[in-house]
């Protein structure tokens, strides 16, 4: 299953970090994606 996070700003990145912590304890998601709308959308890098 894929977890889609709406928004890739500060809050979206915090949600990603929390999801990774949860995923370590109980594998719920196979991958994560950000959904970003607007003309200024660009690729988001994370570690």
mmJSON file of the N, C-alpha and C atoms, coordinates in Angstrom:
{"data_MODEL":{"atom_site":{
"group_PDB":["ATOM","ATOM","ATOM","ATOM","ATOM","ATOM","ATOM","ATOM","ATOM","ATOM","ATOM","ATOM","ATOM","ATOM","ATOM","ATOM","ATOM","ATOM","ATOM","ATOM","ATOM","ATOM","ATOM","ATOM","ATOM","ATOM","ATOM","ATOM","ATOM","ATOM","ATOM","ATOM","ATOM","ATOM","ATOM","ATOM","ATOM","ATOM","ATOM","ATOM","ATOM","ATOM","ATOM","ATOM","ATOM","ATOM","ATOM","ATOM","ATOM","ATOM","ATOM","ATOM","ATOM","ATOM","ATOM","ATOM","ATOM","ATOM","ATOM","ATOM","ATOM","ATOM","ATOM","ATOM","ATOM","ATOM","ATOM","ATOM","ATOM","ATOM","ATOM","ATOM","ATOM","ATOM","ATOM","ATOM","ATOM","ATOM","ATOM","ATOM","ATOM","ATOM","ATOM","ATOM","ATOM","ATOM","ATOM","ATOM","ATOM","ATOM","ATOM","ATOM","ATOM","ATOM","ATOM","ATOM","ATOM","ATOM","ATOM","ATOM","ATOM","ATOM","ATOM","ATOM","ATOM","ATOM","ATOM","ATOM","ATOM","ATOM","ATOM","ATOM","ATOM","ATOM","ATOM","ATOM","ATOM","ATOM","ATOM","ATOM","ATOM","ATOM","ATOM","ATOM","ATOM","ATOM","ATOM","ATOM","ATOM","ATOM","ATOM","ATOM","ATOM","ATOM","ATOM","ATOM","ATOM","ATOM","ATOM","ATOM","ATOM"],
"id":[1,2,3,4,5,6,7,8,9,10,11,12,13,14,15,16,17,18,19,20,21,22,23,24,25,26,27,28,29,30,31,32,33,34,35,36,37,38,39,40,41,42,43,44,45,46,47,48,49,50,51,52,53,54,55,56,57,58,59,60,61,62,63,64,65,66,67,68,69,70,71,72,73,74,75,76,77,78,79,80,81,82,83,84,85,86,87,88,89,90,91,92,93,94,95,96,97,98,99,100,101,102,103,104,105,106,107,108,109,110,111,112,113,114,115,116,117,118,119,120,121,122,123,124,125,126,127,128,129,130,131,132,133,134,135,136,137,138,139,140,141],
"type_symbol":["N","C","C","N","C","C","N","C","C","N","C","C","N","C","C","N","C","C","N","C","C","N","C","C","N","C","C","N","C","C","N","C","C","N","C","C","N","C","C","N","C","C","N","C","C","N","C","C","N","C","C","N","C","C","N","C","C","N","C","C","N","C","C","N","C","C","N","C","C","N","C","C","N","C","C","N","C","C","N","C","C","N","C","C","N","C","C","N","C","C","N","C","C","N","C","C","N","C","C","N","C","C","N","C","C","N","C","C","N","C","C","N","C","C","N","C","C","N","C","C","N","C","C","N","C","C","N","C","C","N","C","C","N","C","C","N","C","C","N","C","C"],
"label_atom_id":["N","CA","C","N","CA","C","N","CA","C","N","CA","C","N","CA","C","N","CA","C","N","CA","C","N","CA","C","N","CA","C","N","CA","C","N","CA","C","N","CA","C","N","CA","C","N","CA","C","N","CA","C","N","CA","C","N","CA","C","N","CA","C","N","CA","C","N","CA","C","N","CA","C","N","CA","C","N","CA","C","N","CA","C","N","CA","C","N","CA","C","N","CA","C","N","CA","C","N","CA","C","N","CA","C","N","CA","C","N","CA","C","N","CA","C","N","CA","C","N","CA","C","N","CA","C","N","CA","C","N","CA","C","N","CA","C","N","CA","C","N","CA","C","N","CA","C","N","CA","C","N","CA","C","N","CA","C","N","CA","C","N","CA","C"],
"label_alt_id":[null,null,null,null,null,null,null,null,null,null,null,null,null,null,null,null,null,null,null,null,null,null,null,null,null,null,null,null,null,null,null,null,null,null,null,null,null,null,null,null,null,null,null,null,null,null,null,null,null,null,null,null,null,null,null,null,null,null,null,null,null,null,null,null,null,null,null,null,null,null,null,null,null,null,null,null,null,null,null,null,null,null,null,null,null,null,null,null,null,null,null,null,null,null,null,null,null,null,null,null,null,null,null,null,null,null,null,null,null,null,null,null,null,null,null,null,null,null,null,null,null,null,null,null,null,null,null,null,null,null,null,null,null,null,null,null,null,null,null,null,null],
"label_comp_id":["UNK","UNK","UNK","UNK","UNK","UNK","UNK","UNK","UNK","UNK","UNK","UNK","UNK","UNK","UNK","UNK","UNK","UNK","UNK","UNK","UNK","UNK","UNK","UNK","UNK","UNK","UNK","UNK","UNK","UNK","UNK","UNK","UNK","UNK","UNK","UNK","UNK","UNK","UNK","UNK","UNK","UNK","UNK","UNK","UNK","UNK","UNK","UNK","UNK","UNK","UNK","UNK","UNK","UNK","UNK","UNK","UNK","UNK","UNK","UNK","UNK","UNK","UNK","UNK","UNK","UNK","UNK","UNK","UNK","UNK","UNK","UNK","UNK","UNK","UNK","UNK","UNK","UNK","UNK","UNK","UNK","UNK","UNK","UNK","UNK","UNK","UNK","UNK","UNK","UNK","UNK","UNK","UNK","UNK","UNK","UNK","UNK","UNK","UNK","UNK","UNK","UNK","UNK","UNK","UNK","UNK","UNK","UNK","UNK","UNK","UNK","UNK","UNK","UNK","UNK","UNK","UNK","UNK","UNK","UNK","UNK","UNK","UNK","UNK","UNK","UNK","UNK","UNK","UNK","UNK","UNK","UNK","UNK","UNK","UNK","UNK","UNK","UNK","UNK","UNK","UNK"],
"label_asym_id":["A","A","A","A","A","A","A","A","A","A","A","A","A","A","A","A","A","A","A","A","A","A","A","A","A","A","A","A","A","A","A","A","A","A","A","A","A","A","A","A","A","A","A","A","A","A","A","A","A","A","A","A","A","A","A","A","A","A","A","A","A","A","A","A","A","A","A","A","A","A","A","A","A","A","A","A","A","A","A","A","A","A","A","A","A","A","A","A","A","A","A","A","A","A","A","A","A","A","A","A","A","A","A","A","A","A","A","A","A","A","A","A","A","A","A","A","A","A","A","A","A","A","A","A","A","A","A","A","A","A","A","A","A","A","A","A","A","A","A","A","A"],
"label_entity_id":["1","1","1","1","1","1","1","1","1","1","1","1","1","1","1","1","1","1","1","1","1","1","1","1","1","1","1","1","1","1","1","1","1","1","1","1","1","1","1","1","1","1","1","1","1","1","1","1","1","1","1","1","1","1","1","1","1","1","1","1","1","1","1","1","1","1","1","1","1","1","1","1","1","1","1","1","1","1","1","1","1","1","1","1","1","1","1","1","1","1","1","1","1","1","1","1","1","1","1","1","1","1","1","1","1","1","1","1","1","1","1","1","1","1","1","1","1","1","1","1","1","1","1","1","1","1","1","1","1","1","1","1","1","1","1","1","1","1","1","1","1"],
"label_seq_id":[1,1,1,2,2,2,3,3,3,4,4,4,5,5,5,6,6,6,7,7,7,8,8,8,9,9,9,10,10,10,11,11,11,12,12,12,13,13,13,14,14,14,15,15,15,16,16,16,17,17,17,18,18,18,19,19,19,20,20,20,21,21,21,22,22,22,23,23,23,24,24,24,25,25,25,26,26,26,27,27,27,28,28,28,29,29,29,30,30,30,31,31,31,32,32,32,33,33,33,34,34,34,35,35,35,36,36,36,37,37,37,38,38,38,39,39,39,40,40,40,41,41,41,42,42,42,43,43,43,44,44,44,45,45,45,46,46,46,47,47,47],
"pdbx_PDB_ins_code":[null,null,null,null,null,null,null,null,null,null,null,null,null,null,null,null,null,null,null,null,null,null,null,null,null,null,null,null,null,null,null,null,null,null,null,null,null,null,null,null,null,null,null,null,null,null,null,null,null,null,null,null,null,null,null,null,null,null,null,null,null,null,null,null,null,null,null,null,null,null,null,null,null,null,null,null,null,null,null,null,null,null,null,null,null,null,null,null,null,null,null,null,null,null,null,null,null,null,null,null,null,null,null,null,null,null,null,null,null,null,null,null,null,null,null,null,null,null,null,null,null,null,null,null,null,null,null,null,null,null,null,null,null,null,null,null,null,null,null,null,null],
"Cartn_x":[0.85,0.0,0.9,0.434,1.163,0.492,1.295,0.766,0.993,-0.082,0.0,-0.172,0.796,0.78,0.51,-0.551,-0.915,-0.083,0.74,1.597,2.993,4.005,5.392,6.151,5.412,6.056,6.48,6.64,7.1,6.223,4.924,4.013,4.019,4.02,4.063,5.313,6.44,7.692,7.683,7.052,6.915,6.03,4.962,4.09,4.881,5.731,6.564,7.462,8.106,8.993,8.22,7.037,6.21,5.77,5.422,5.013,6.163,7.384,8.551,8.756,8.567,8.703,7.646,6.417,5.331,5.636,6.151,6.416,7.503,8.441,9.485,8.9,7.876,7.26,6.249,5.494,4.465,4.398,4.855,4.939,3.539,3.163,1.842,1.908,3.021,3.121,4.364,4.225,5.356,6.153,5.46,6.132,5.324,5.961,5.352,5.44,4.392,4.434,3.847,4.272,3.693,2.769,1.643,0.743,0.828,1.252,1.444,0.711,-0.136,-0.833,-0.246,-0.6,-0.135,0.944,1.118,2.072,3.513,3.764,5.125,5.601,4.885,5.258,6.617,7.414,8.722,9.032,10.09,10.486,10.925,10.612,10.976,11.986,13.08,14.095,14.004,14.164,14.23,15.177,15.594,16.572,15.912],
"Cartn_y":[-1.168,0.0,1.236,2.275,3.536,4.565,5.294,6.4,7.679,8.373,9.643,10.777,11.681,12.817,14.07,14.771,15.977,17.14,17.7,18.819,18.346,19.04,18.643,19.719,20.59,21.612,21.031,21.883,21.46,20.41,20.616,19.655,18.325,18.359,17.125,16.315,16.979,16.288,15.715,16.409,15.869,14.626,14.656,13.487,12.314,12.578,11.527,10.908,11.727,11.202,10.354,10.796,10.005,8.693,8.743,7.527,6.529,7.019,6.133,5.455,6.203,5.633,4.557,4.856,3.876,2.646,2.863,1.767,0.828,1.347,0.5,-0.492,-0.052,-0.91,-1.868,-1.39,-2.203,-1.808,-2.683,-2.388,-2.202,-0.937,-0.614,-0.16,0.497,1.081,0.579,0.357,-0.054,1.149,2.273,3.478,4.705,5.861,7.14,8.062,8.847,9.863,11.158,12.265,13.558,13.94,14.519,15.099,16.612,17.288,18.737,19.341,20.309,20.97,22.357,22.95,24.294,24.301,25.441,25.596,25.555,25.819,25.858,24.494,23.444,22.108,21.715,21.034,20.554,19.259,18.605,17.375,17.681,16.772,16.948,15.876,16.286,15.332,15.139,13.912,13.608,12.445,12.241,11.176,10.019],
"Cartn_z":[0.0,0.0,0.0,-0.638,-0.737,0.167,0.929,1.722,0.93,0.596,-0.124,0.877,0.901,1.818,0.996,1.326,0.588,1.116,0.258,0.626,0.983,0.462,0.707,1.466,2.14,2.958,4.296,5.266,6.58,7.224,7.216,7.843,7.102,5.78,4.997,5.287,5.438,5.739,7.144,8.078,9.436,9.435,8.658,8.525,7.961,6.975,6.4,7.464,8.272,9.315,10.32,10.714,11.633,10.99,9.719,9.013,8.937,8.748,8.718,10.076,11.158,12.504,12.728,12.356,12.492,11.644,10.443,9.518,10.03,10.833,11.405,12.405,13.153,14.166,13.564,12.611,11.968,10.497,9.639,8.19,7.61,7.413,6.874,5.422,5.039,3.712,2.993,1.69,0.863,0.368,0.192,-0.273,0.119,-0.044,0.305,-0.901,-1.107,-2.159,-1.609,-2.172,-1.87,-3.014,-2.681,-3.671,-3.494,-4.56,-4.509,-5.689,-5.408,-6.504,-6.726,-7.811,-8.109,-9.176,-9.783,-10.885,-10.413,-9.127,-8.61,-8.124,-8.454,-8.011,-8.584,-7.776,-8.207,-7.473,-7.863,-7.193,-5.776,-4.864,-3.459,-3.099,-2.468,-2.041,-0.538,-0.117,1.306,1.494,2.722,3.012,3.699],
"occupancy":[1.0,1.0,1.0,1.0,1.0,1.0,1.0,1.0,1.0,1.0,1.0,1.0,1.0,1.0,1.0,1.0,1.0,1.0,1.0,1.0,1.0,1.0,1.0,1.0,1.0,1.0,1.0,1.0,1.0,1.0,1.0,1.0,1.0,1.0,1.0,1.0,1.0,1.0,1.0,1.0,1.0,1.0,1.0,1.0,1.0,1.0,1.0,1.0,1.0,1.0,1.0,1.0,1.0,1.0,1.0,1.0,1.0,1.0,1.0,1.0,1.0,1.0,1.0,1.0,1.0,1.0,1.0,1.0,1.0,1.0,1.0,1.0,1.0,1.0,1.0,1.0,1.0,1.0,1.0,1.0,1.0,1.0,1.0,1.0,1.0,1.0,1.0,1.0,1.0,1.0,1.0,1.0,1.0,1.0,1.0,1.0,1.0,1.0,1.0,1.0,1.0,1.0,1.0,1.0,1.0,1.0,1.0,1.0,1.0,1.0,1.0,1.0,1.0,1.0,1.0,1.0,1.0,1.0,1.0,1.0,1.0,1.0,1.0,1.0,1.0,1.0,1.0,1.0,1.0,1.0,1.0,1.0,1.0,1.0,1.0,1.0,1.0,1.0,1.0,1.0,1.0],
"B_iso_or_equiv":[0.0,0.0,0.0,0.0,0.0,0.0,0.0,0.0,0.0,0.0,0.0,0.0,0.0,0.0,0.0,0.0,0.0,0.0,0.0,0.0,0.0,0.0,0.0,0.0,0.0,0.0,0.0,0.0,0.0,0.0,0.0,0.0,0.0,0.0,0.0,0.0,0.0,0.0,0.0,0.0,0.0,0.0,0.0,0.0,0.0,0.0,0.0,0.0,0.0,0.0,0.0,0.0,0.0,0.0,0.0,0.0,0.0,0.0,0.0,0.0,0.0,0.0,0.0,0.0,0.0,0.0,0.0,0.0,0.0,0.0,0.0,0.0,0.0,0.0,0.0,0.0,0.0,0.0,0.0,0.0,0.0,0.0,0.0,0.0,0.0,0.0,0.0,0.0,0.0,0.0,0.0,0.0,0.0,0.0,0.0,0.0,0.0,0.0,0.0,0.0,0.0,0.0,0.0,0.0,0.0,0.0,0.0,0.0,0.0,0.0,0.0,0.0,0.0,0.0,0.0,0.0,0.0,0.0,0.0,0.0,0.0,0.0,0.0,0.0,0.0,0.0,0.0,0.0,0.0,0.0,0.0,0.0,0.0,0.0,0.0,0.0,0.0,0.0,0.0,0.0,0.0],
"pdbx_formal_charge":[null,null,null,null,null,null,null,null,null,null,null,null,null,null,null,null,null,null,null,null,null,null,null,null,null,null,null,null,null,null,null,null,null,null,null,null,null,null,null,null,null,null,null,null,null,null,null,null,null,null,null,null,null,null,null,null,null,null,null,null,null,null,null,null,null,null,null,null,null,null,null,null,null,null,null,null,null,null,null,null,null,null,null,null,null,null,null,null,null,null,null,null,null,null,null,null,null,null,null,null,null,null,null,null,null,null,null,null,null,null,null,null,null,null,null,null,null,null,null,null,null,null,null,null,null,null,null,null,null,null,null,null,null,null,null,null,null,null,null,null,null],
"auth_seq_id":[1,1,1,2,2,2,3,3,3,4,4,4,5,5,5,6,6,6,7,7,7,8,8,8,9,9,9,10,10,10,11,11,11,12,12,12,13,13,13,14,14,14,15,15,15,16,16,16,17,17,17,18,18,18,19,19,19,20,20,20,21,21,21,22,22,22,23,23,23,24,24,24,25,25,25,26,26,26,27,27,27,28,28,28,29,29,29,30,30,30,31,31,31,32,32,32,33,33,33,34,34,34,35,35,35,36,36,36,37,37,37,38,38,38,39,39,39,40,40,40,41,41,41,42,42,42,43,43,43,44,44,44,45,45,45,46,46,46,47,47,47],
"auth_comp_id":["UNK","UNK","UNK","UNK","UNK","UNK","UNK","UNK","UNK","UNK","UNK","UNK","UNK","UNK","UNK","UNK","UNK","UNK","UNK","UNK","UNK","UNK","UNK","UNK","UNK","UNK","UNK","UNK","UNK","UNK","UNK","UNK","UNK","UNK","UNK","UNK","UNK","UNK","UNK","UNK","UNK","UNK","UNK","UNK","UNK","UNK","UNK","UNK","UNK","UNK","UNK","UNK","UNK","UNK","UNK","UNK","UNK","UNK","UNK","UNK","UNK","UNK","UNK","UNK","UNK","UNK","UNK","UNK","UNK","UNK","UNK","UNK","UNK","UNK","UNK","UNK","UNK","UNK","UNK","UNK","UNK","UNK","UNK","UNK","UNK","UNK","UNK","UNK","UNK","UNK","UNK","UNK","UNK","UNK","UNK","UNK","UNK","UNK","UNK","UNK","UNK","UNK","UNK","UNK","UNK","UNK","UNK","UNK","UNK","UNK","UNK","UNK","UNK","UNK","UNK","UNK","UNK","UNK","UNK","UNK","UNK","UNK","UNK","UNK","UNK","UNK","UNK","UNK","UNK","UNK","UNK","UNK","UNK","UNK","UNK","UNK","UNK","UNK","UNK","UNK","UNK"],
"auth_asym_id":["A","A","A","A","A","A","A","A","A","A","A","A","A","A","A","A","A","A","A","A","A","A","A","A","A","A","A","A","A","A","A","A","A","A","A","A","A","A","A","A","A","A","A","A","A","A","A","A","A","A","A","A","A","A","A","A","A","A","A","A","A","A","A","A","A","A","A","A","A","A","A","A","A","A","A","A","A","A","A","A","A","A","A","A","A","A","A","A","A","A","A","A","A","A","A","A","A","A","A","A","A","A","A","A","A","A","A","A","A","A","A","A","A","A","A","A","A","A","A","A","A","A","A","A","A","A","A","A","A","A","A","A","A","A","A","A","A","A","A","A","A"],
"auth_atom_id":["N","CA","C","N","CA","C","N","CA","C","N","CA","C","N","CA","C","N","CA","C","N","CA","C","N","CA","C","N","CA","C","N","CA","C","N","CA","C","N","CA","C","N","CA","C","N","CA","C","N","CA","C","N","CA","C","N","CA","C","N","CA","C","N","CA","C","N","CA","C","N","CA","C","N","CA","C","N","CA","C","N","CA","C","N","CA","C","N","CA","C","N","CA","C","N","CA","C","N","CA","C","N","CA","C","N","CA","C","N","CA","C","N","CA","C","N","CA","C","N","CA","C","N","CA","C","N","CA","C","N","CA","C","N","CA","C","N","CA","C","N","CA","C","N","CA","C","N","CA","C","N","CA","C","N","CA","C","N","CA","C","N","CA","C"],
"pdbx_PDB_model_num":[1,1,1,1,1,1,1,1,1,1,1,1,1,1,1,1,1,1,1,1,1,1,1,1,1,1,1,1,1,1,1,1,1,1,1,1,1,1,1,1,1,1,1,1,1,1,1,1,1,1,1,1,1,1,1,1,1,1,1,1,1,1,1,1,1,1,1,1,1,1,1,1,1,1,1,1,1,1,1,1,1,1,1,1,1,1,1,1,1,1,1,1,1,1,1,1,1,1,1,1,1,1,1,1,1,1,1,1,1,1,1,1,1,1,1,1,1,1,1,1,1,1,1,1,1,1,1,1,1,1,1,1,1,1,1,1,1,1,1,1,1]
}}}
